[in-house]
Amino acid sequence: MTDARAGLDAALAAIRSGPQGGAVAAIFDFGGTVVDAPKSRRLRRKPADVLLGGIRDHMTDGEYSRFLRELSVALAGRSEQELDDVGRRLFQRTVYGYLYPEAWELIRTHRAAGHTIVLVSSLTRFQVAPAAAQLGIEHVLYTPMATSGGVLTGHPDGKTLWHNGKAEAVATFAAAHRVDLEHSYAYADSIADLPMLSLVGHPVAVNADDALSAAADRQHWATLTFRPRRAPRASDYVRTAAGFAGLLGGALFGVASKAPTQDRQRMADALMAHAARNTLRIAGVRVRVTGGEHARSPRPAVFLFNHQSQFDIIIVPEVLGGGVTAIGKKELTKNPVFGPLMRFVGVTFIDRANTAQAKAALRPVVETLRGGLSVAVAPEGTRSYTPEVGPFKKGAFHIAMQAGVPVIPVVIRNAGEICWRNAMVARPGTVDVAILDPIDVSAWEPGDLDDNVARVRQLFVDTLLNWPH
């Protein structure tokens, strides 16, 4: 275990054992603390370029002044709705990949303690709000922008949340929400945030610049270091291309090795086993499993996995072994690599835009289960932008109840680190998988389904927060 990881684990333990409830706040700076600095264009004129370029760590007074000047040119005359849309697209295309998983762990642990979570930034709502929404943070403080005649002037509306302005905004929020700052936490990376950190009883310097690091040392504040988020390197592209070549080669070898049996299921199992193993080995990805005994028994079952990465469709077959098919979105049929392979192994494709057709497509899956073949499905229905577990759809649970088979949670950690949500490039590393105890759904009543599904989802949340060892 690294010193950085040990420090984070100690911080999480202190939060769990410390004061609980909404009177305690956890206040997070944005750039450099919750999100690393994405790469941006040097010459920034378009609103998207200016907004993305403003998300950075260790910002100085001069850099913030330059950012405000760029804002005044790029945002003037544009509507707030237009810029809200720009901010959402930026998050979904770029920013999400730079969110620190360590920050998410802190946020989730504070939430579990009942603390009031606040995201605060000297930036605009167009940069901060999309991340807050994905992280489930209700309270967001930012520099407001002035409007005139329904469009932005390009200038801040009042005092910016920079230096003392940020501290004042936090103090005002605390007074309005009856927050006890003496027992609260604040996380920031820059010396510009010293006034805000000084407000609380538990200040934490995260990825601190030299000046803040020195101040934290003098005042005996806690410090944390998060692993930098980086874009794929040339070696990652080469390794990924080789991995996909290995996937196709493994798939062909698997089918050919079992072709003499003329047993389609044995060929499908061999395809998945060899394809997954080849891809993981060449890509440099290690899969570390806890609770592996539940992957084999009981069978058949509905295996539920949380979904953050396209690489999940490699990880799940590796973990579960043979005798498993899946449910996937219709769009995957258009993928030139995965589409044909998934059709061969009997994946049921559903159209998420058409509820009636989706339900009809799922009916044969009940017979598949009754015939002895297990099914893997992502109950979130889509990949998440953060490690946060999204809402669960109920289709997989209906199937399990009708077929009379258990559901088995398969909790995946770090897949989004190996391969970002919207990327097909894999980085080397370790993916952790925890296969939890089977859940008997035979006694579930339709009227209690929402509560039961929520309890299963909570198992994923709890496991990600307190990983089994």
Buried (B, 14 or more C-beta within 10 A) or exposed (E): EEEBEEBBEEBBEEBBEBBEEBBBBBBBBBBBBBBBBBEBEEEBEEBBBBBBBBBBBBBBEEEBEBBBEBBBEBBBEBEBEBBBEBBBEBBBEBBBBBBBBBBBBBBBBBBBBEBBBBBBBBBBBBBBBBBBBBBEBEBBBBBBBEEEEEBBBBBBEEEBBBBBBBBBBBBEBBEEEEBBBEBBBBBBBBBBBBBBBEBBEBBBBBBBBEBBBEBBEEEEBBBBBBBEBEEBEEEBEEBBBBBBEBBBBBBEBBBEBBEEEEEEBBBBBBBBBBBBBBBBEBBBBEBEBBBEEBBEEEBBBBBBBBBBBBBBBBBBBBBBBBBBBBBBBBEBBEBEEBBEBBEBBBBBBBBEEEEEEBEEBBEEBBEBBEEEBBBBBBBBBEBBBBBBBBEBBBBBBBBBBBBEBBBBBBBBBBBBBBBBBBBBBBBEBEBBBBBBEBBEBEEBEEEEBEEBBEEBBEBBBBBBBEEEE
